[in-house]
Amino acid sequence: PWTIEVRPVEGRAGGGSMPLRSTPGWAVGFKHPEVTSDAIEKRFRNGEPPVITRIVDDWVLLDLRTVPVEREEVLFERTLEVLA
């Protein structure tokens, strides 16, 4: 069975004048006792469209802060494919 949780995350804005500044937020986390986090991450990345996630403490995290509203339905469909 899948475990899906809302997980706290720290985002980074990148370089520039404040490269160490972090922004707290939330991500959707995915975990499965029989599927490695690397395999879950690859399922997201290798589909169409590719979805970029990150792995933290064996959780595959999907940070929604950068997903435009018009892409939410596509992302939802891709997530259902990964979880199938």
DSSP file with accessible surface (Angstrom, degrees, kcal/mol):
  #  RESIDUE AA STRUCTURE BP1 BP2  ACC     N-H-->O    O-->H-N    N-H-->O    O-->H-N    TCO  KAPPA ALPHA  PHI   PSI    X-CA   Y-CA   Z-CA
    1    1 A P              0   0  119      0, 0.0     2,-0.2     0, 0.0    33,-0.1   0.000 360.0 360.0 360.0 142.2    0.0    0.0    0.0
    2    2 A W        -     0   0   66     30,-0.1     2,-0.5    81,-0.1    30,-0.2  -0.506 360.0-149.1 -75.9 144.4    1.1    3.5   -0.8
    3    3 A T  E     -A   31   0A  61     28,-3.1    28,-1.9    -2,-0.2     2,-0.4  -0.981  18.4-177.9-110.6 125.2    1.7    6.0    1.9
    4    4 A I  E     +A   30   0A  88     -2,-0.5     2,-0.3    26,-0.2    26,-0.2  -0.995   9.1 163.9-127.5 124.9    1.0    9.6    0.8
    5    5 A E  E     -A   29   0A  83     24,-1.8    24,-3.8    -2,-0.4     2,-0.6  -0.969  43.2-114.4-137.9 154.0    1.6   12.5    3.1
    6    6 A V  E     -A   28   0A 100     -2,-0.3    22,-0.2    22,-0.2    -2,-0.0  -0.813  45.0-166.7 -84.4 123.0    1.9   16.3    3.1
    7    7 A R  E     -A   27   0A  66     20,-3.4    20,-2.5    -2,-0.6     2,-0.2  -0.916  21.3-115.5-119.0 141.3    5.5   16.8    4.1
    8    8 A P  E     -A   26   0A  91      0, 0.0     2,-0.3     0, 0.0    18,-0.3  -0.495  39.2-178.2 -71.7 141.9    7.3   20.0    5.2
    9    9 A V  E     -A   25   0A  10     16,-2.4    16,-2.3    -2,-0.2     2,-0.5  -0.944  26.4-137.0-136.7 160.1   10.1   21.1    2.8
   10   10 A E  E     -A   24   0A  98     -2,-0.3     2,-0.2    14,-0.2    12,-0.0  -0.986  25.3-160.8-117.2 118.5   12.7   23.9    2.5
   11   11 A G  E     -A   23   0A  10     12,-3.1    12,-2.6    -2,-0.5     2,-0.4  -0.654   6.5-143.6 -97.5 157.3   13.0   25.4   -0.9
   12   12 A R  E     -A   22   0A 158     -2,-0.2    10,-0.2    10,-0.2     3,-0.1  -0.976   7.1-149.4-120.3 136.3   16.0   27.4   -2.3
   13   13 A A        -     0   0   90      8,-0.9     2,-0.3    -2,-0.4    -1,-0.1   0.674  47.4-120.2 -76.5 -16.8   15.5   30.3   -4.6
   14   14 A G        -     0   0   38      5,-0.3    -1,-0.3     7,-0.3     7,-0.2  -0.819  48.0 -33.2 112.1-154.6   18.9   29.6   -6.3
   15   15 A G  S >  S+     0   0   60     -2,-0.3     3,-0.7    -3,-0.1     2,-0.2   0.463  83.2  91.0 -80.2-138.8   21.9   31.9   -6.6
   16   16 A G  T 3  S-     0   0   75      1,-0.2    -2,-0.1     2,-0.1    -3,-0.0  -0.475 101.9 -25.4  82.6-149.6   21.9   35.6   -6.9
   17   17 A S  T 3  S+     0   0  120      1,-0.2    -1,-0.2    -2,-0.2     3,-0.1   0.658 140.8  36.1 -79.8 -14.9   22.1   38.0   -3.9
   18   18 A M    X   +     0   0  105     -3,-0.7     3,-1.4     1,-0.1    -5,-0.3  -0.433  64.0 154.7-134.3  62.2   20.6   35.5   -1.4
   19   19 A P  T 3  S+     0   0   67      0, 0.0    -5,-0.3     0, 0.0    -1,-0.1   0.728  76.2  48.8 -67.0 -19.7   21.8   32.0   -2.3
   20   20 A L  T 3  S+     0   0  149     -3,-0.1     2,-0.3    -7,-0.1    -5,-0.1   0.468  81.6 115.6 -98.2  -2.0   21.4   30.7    1.3
   21   21 A R    <   -     0   0  151     -3,-1.4    -8,-0.9    -7,-0.2     2,-0.3  -0.515  49.8-160.0 -72.1 128.1   17.9   31.9    1.8
   22   22 A S  E     -A   12   0A  45     -2,-0.3   -10,-0.2   -10,-0.2    -2,-0.1  -0.800   8.6-150.5-108.5 153.6   15.4   29.1    2.3
   23   23 A T  E     -A   11   0A  60    -12,-2.6   -12,-3.1    -2,-0.3     2,-0.1  -0.976  16.6-137.3-123.3 115.2   11.7   29.2    1.8
   24   24 A P  E     +A   10   0A  93      0, 0.0     2,-0.3     0, 0.0   -14,-0.2  -0.393  41.4 135.3 -70.7 150.0    9.6   26.8    3.9
   25   25 A G  E     -A    9   0A  13    -16,-2.3   -16,-2.4    -2,-0.1     2,-0.3  -0.900  45.4 -90.1-166.8-162.4    6.7   25.1    2.2
   26   26 A W  E     -A    8   0A 167     -2,-0.3    38,-0.5   -18,-0.3     2,-0.3  -0.951  27.4-175.2-133.2 147.9    4.9   21.8    1.7
   27   27 A A  E     -AB   7  63A   3    -20,-2.5   -20,-3.4    -2,-0.3     2,-0.5  -0.944  32.7-108.8-136.2 159.3    5.2   18.9   -0.7
   28   28 A V  E     -AB   6  62A  36     34,-2.5    34,-2.7    -2,-0.3     2,-0.4  -0.806  37.9-153.7 -88.9 125.6    3.3   15.8   -1.4
   29   29 A G  E     -AB   5  61A   0    -24,-3.8   -24,-1.8    -2,-0.5     2,-0.4  -0.844   8.4-164.2-106.2 140.8    5.3   12.8   -0.3
   30   30 A F  E     +AB   4  60A   6     30,-2.1    30,-2.3    -2,-0.4     2,-0.3  -0.971  13.6 164.2-124.7 139.3    5.1    9.2   -1.7
   31   31 A K  E     -A    3   0A  71    -28,-1.9   -28,-3.1    -2,-0.4     5,-0.1  -0.990  11.4-174.0-151.5 146.5    6.4    6.0   -0.2
   32   32 A H  B >   -D   35   0B  32      3,-0.6     3,-0.9    -2,-0.3   -30,-0.1  -0.990  25.3-138.8-143.6 135.0    5.8    2.3   -0.8
   33   33 A P  T 3  S+     0   0   97      0, 0.0    -1,-0.1     0, 0.0   -31,-0.1   0.745 105.8  37.7 -67.4 -19.6    7.2   -0.6    1.2
   34   34 A E  T 3  S+     0   0  167    -33,-0.1     2,-0.4     1,-0.1    -3,-0.0   0.373 109.3  65.6-112.3   2.2    7.8   -2.7   -1.9
   35   35 A V  B <  S-D   32   0B  27     -3,-0.9    -3,-0.6     4,-0.0    -1,-0.1  -0.994  80.5-127.0-128.0 126.5    9.0    0.0   -4.3
   36   36 A T     >  -     0   0   89     -2,-0.4     4,-2.1     1,-0.1     5,-0.2  -0.288  20.5-118.7 -69.4 157.0   12.2    2.0   -3.8
   37   37 A S  H  > S+     0   0   16      1,-0.2     4,-2.6     2,-0.2     5,-0.2   0.877 116.4  56.1 -62.8 -35.0   12.2    5.7   -3.7
   38   38 A D  H  > S+     0   0   96      1,-0.2     4,-2.2     2,-0.2    -1,-0.2   0.908 107.2  48.8 -62.3 -41.2   14.6    5.7   -6.7
   39   39 A A  H  > S+     0   0   35      2,-0.2     4,-1.9     1,-0.2    -2,-0.2   0.899 111.6  48.8 -67.0 -39.2   12.1    3.6   -8.7
   40   40 A I  H  X S+     0   0    1     -4,-2.1     4,-1.9     2,-0.2    -2,-0.2   0.940 110.6  50.8 -64.3 -46.0    9.2    5.9   -7.8
   41   41 A E  H  X S+     0   0   31     -4,-2.6     4,-2.6     1,-0.2    -2,-0.2   0.913 109.8  50.7 -58.5 -42.1   11.3    8.9   -8.8
   42   42 A K  H  X S+     0   0  108     -4,-2.2     4,-3.0     1,-0.2    -1,-0.2   0.868 104.9  57.0 -65.6 -36.0   12.1    7.3  -12.2
   43   43 A R  H  X S+     0   0  100     -4,-1.9     4,-0.5     2,-0.2    -1,-0.2   0.923 111.3  43.2 -60.8 -42.7    8.4    6.5  -12.8
   44   44 A F  H >< S+     0   0    0     -4,-1.9     7,-1.8     1,-0.2     3,-0.7   0.948 118.7  43.5 -65.2 -47.5    7.7   10.2  -12.5
   45   45 A R  H 3< S+     0   0   92     -4,-2.6    -2,-0.2     5,-0.3    -3,-0.2   0.853 112.1  51.1 -71.2 -34.9   10.7   11.3  -14.5
   46   46 A N  H 3< S+     0   0  116     -4,-3.0    -1,-0.2    -5,-0.2    -2,-0.2   0.500  94.8  87.1 -87.6  -1.7   10.4    8.8  -17.3
   47   47 A G  S << S-     0   0   19     -3,-0.7    -3,-0.0    -4,-0.5    31,-0.0  -0.186  89.9 -71.4 -85.7-176.4    6.7    9.4  -18.2
   48   48 A E  S    S+     0   0  157      1,-0.3    -2,-0.1     2,-0.1    -3,-0.0  -0.971 125.5  23.9-124.5 116.6    5.2   11.9  -20.5
   49   49 A P  S    S-     0   0   29      0, 0.0    -1,-0.3     0, 0.0    -2,-0.2   0.595 103.7-126.3 -76.8 154.8    5.4   14.7  -19.5
   50   50 A P        -     0   0   75      0, 0.0     2,-0.5     0, 0.0    -5,-0.3  -0.415  20.7-151.9 -64.2 141.9    8.4   14.1  -17.2
   51   51 A V        -     0   0   15     -7,-1.8     2,-0.5   -10,-0.2    -4,-0.1  -0.983   6.5-141.0-119.9 125.3    7.8   15.2  -13.6
   52   52 A I        +     0   0  131     -2,-0.5    11,-0.3    -8,-0.1     2,-0.2  -0.754  31.0 162.2 -89.6 125.5   10.7   16.3  -11.5
   53   53 A T        -     0   0   15     -2,-0.5     2,-0.3   -12,-0.1     9,-0.2  -0.685  25.1-136.9-124.1-178.9   10.7   15.2   -7.9
   54   54 A R  E     -C   61   0A  93      7,-1.7     7,-3.7    -2,-0.2     2,-0.5  -0.974  11.5-129.0-140.7 158.6   13.3   14.9   -5.2
   55   55 A I  E     +C   60   0A  58     -2,-0.3     2,-0.4     5,-0.2     5,-0.2  -0.932  27.3 169.7-112.4 126.6   14.1   12.3   -2.6
   56   56 A V  E >  S-C   59   0A  61      3,-2.3     3,-2.0    -2,-0.5    -2,-0.1  -0.982  74.4 -15.9-136.5 121.2   14.5   13.2    1.1
   57   57 A D  T 3  S-     0   0  129     -2,-0.4     3,-0.1     1,-0.3    -1,-0.1   0.888 127.7 -53.8  53.2  43.6   14.7   10.6    3.8
   58   58 A D  T 3  S+     0   0  108      1,-0.2     2,-0.5   -27,-0.0    -1,-0.3   0.537 113.2 121.0  68.5   8.1   13.3    7.9    1.4
   59   59 A W  E <   - C   0  56A  17     -3,-2.0    -3,-2.3   -28,-0.1     2,-0.7  -0.866  61.0-138.7 -98.4 134.7   10.3   10.0    0.6
   60   60 A V  E     -BC  30  55A   0    -30,-2.3   -30,-2.1    -2,-0.5     2,-0.5  -0.844  28.0-155.3 -89.9 119.0    9.7   11.0   -3.0
   61   61 A L  E     -BC  29  54A   8     -7,-3.7    -7,-1.7    -2,-0.7     2,-0.6  -0.857  17.8-165.4-108.5 132.0    8.6   14.7   -2.8
   62   62 A L  E     -B   28   0A   9    -34,-2.7   -34,-2.5    -2,-0.5     2,-0.6  -0.943  12.9-157.7-113.6 105.9    6.5   16.5   -5.3
   63   63 A D  E >   -B   27   0A  35     -2,-0.6     3,-0.5   -11,-0.3   -36,-0.2  -0.781   6.5-169.8 -89.5 117.4    6.7   20.3   -4.6
   64   64 A L  G >   +     0   0   81     -2,-0.6     3,-1.7   -38,-0.5    -1,-0.1   0.468  60.9  97.1 -89.8   0.1    3.7   22.0   -6.1
   65   65 A R  G 3  S+     0   0  104    -39,-0.3    -1,-0.2     1,-0.3   -38,-0.0   0.770  89.6  41.8 -62.7 -27.0    4.9   25.6   -5.6
   66   66 A T  G <  S+     0   0  127     -3,-0.5    -1,-0.3     2,-0.1    -2,-0.1   0.285  87.9 107.1-104.8  11.5    6.2   25.8   -9.2
   67   67 A V    <   -     0   0   36     -3,-1.7     5,-0.1     2,-0.0    -3,-0.0  -0.804  67.8-133.1 -93.3 117.6    3.3   24.0  -10.9
   68   68 A P    >   -     0   0   60      0, 0.0     3,-2.1     0, 0.0     4,-0.5  -0.351  20.4-116.4 -66.2 149.0    1.0   26.4  -12.9
   69   69 A V  G >  S+     0   0  108      1,-0.3     3,-1.6     2,-0.2     4,-0.4   0.883 114.3  59.9 -53.6 -40.1   -2.7   26.0  -12.3
   70   70 A E  G 3  S+     0   0  151      1,-0.3    -1,-0.3     2,-0.1     4,-0.3   0.654 105.6  49.4 -68.9 -10.1   -3.2   25.0  -16.0
   71   71 A R  G <> S+     0   0  115     -3,-2.1     4,-2.3     1,-0.1    -1,-0.3   0.451  83.4  93.1-104.2  -1.1   -0.9   22.1  -15.5
   72   72 A E  H <> S+     0   0  106     -3,-1.6     4,-2.5    -4,-0.5     5,-0.2   0.898  83.8  50.8 -62.1 -41.5   -2.5   20.7  -12.4
   73   73 A E  H  > S+     0   0  138     -4,-0.4     4,-2.5     2,-0.2    -1,-0.2   0.927 110.8  48.7 -64.8 -41.5   -4.8   18.2  -14.2
   74   74 A V  H  > S+     0   0   43     -4,-0.3     4,-2.5     1,-0.2    -1,-0.2   0.922 112.0  49.6 -62.6 -42.3   -1.9   16.8  -16.2
   75   75 A L  H  X S+     0   0   22     -4,-2.3     4,-2.5     2,-0.2    -2,-0.2   0.913 109.4  51.5 -64.2 -40.7    0.2   16.4  -13.1
   76   76 A F  H  X S+     0   0  126     -4,-2.5     4,-2.3     2,-0.2    -2,-0.2   0.937 110.7  48.3 -61.3 -44.9   -2.7   14.7  -11.3
   77   77 A E  H  X S+     0   0   95     -4,-2.5     4,-1.8     1,-0.2    -2,-0.2   0.912 111.6  49.5 -62.5 -42.5   -3.1   12.2  -14.2
   78   78 A R  H  X S+     0   0    8     -4,-2.5     4,-2.3     2,-0.2    -1,-0.2   0.901 108.8  53.3 -64.2 -39.2    0.6   11.5  -14.3
   79   79 A T  H  X S+     0   0   17     -4,-2.5     4,-2.3     1,-0.2    -2,-0.2   0.925 106.6  51.7 -63.1 -41.8    0.6   10.9  -10.5
   80   80 A L  H  X S+     0   0   91     -4,-2.3     4,-1.0     1,-0.2    -1,-0.2   0.895 108.7  52.1 -61.8 -37.5   -2.2    8.3  -10.9
   81   81 A E  H >< S+     0   0  115     -4,-1.8     3,-0.5     1,-0.2    -1,-0.2   0.920 109.7  48.8 -63.1 -43.7   -0.1    6.6  -13.6
   82   82 A V  H 3< S+     0   0    4     -4,-2.3    -2,-0.2     1,-0.2    -1,-0.2   0.896 112.9  47.1 -63.5 -39.5    2.9    6.4  -11.2
   83   83 A L  H 3<        0   0   35     -4,-2.3    -1,-0.2    -5,-0.2    -2,-0.2   0.628 360.0 360.0 -80.3 -12.0    0.7    5.0   -8.4
   84   84 A A    <<        0   0  111     -4,-1.0    -3,-0.0    -3,-0.5    -4,-0.0  -0.270 360.0 360.0 -71.6 360.0   -1.0    2.4  -10.6
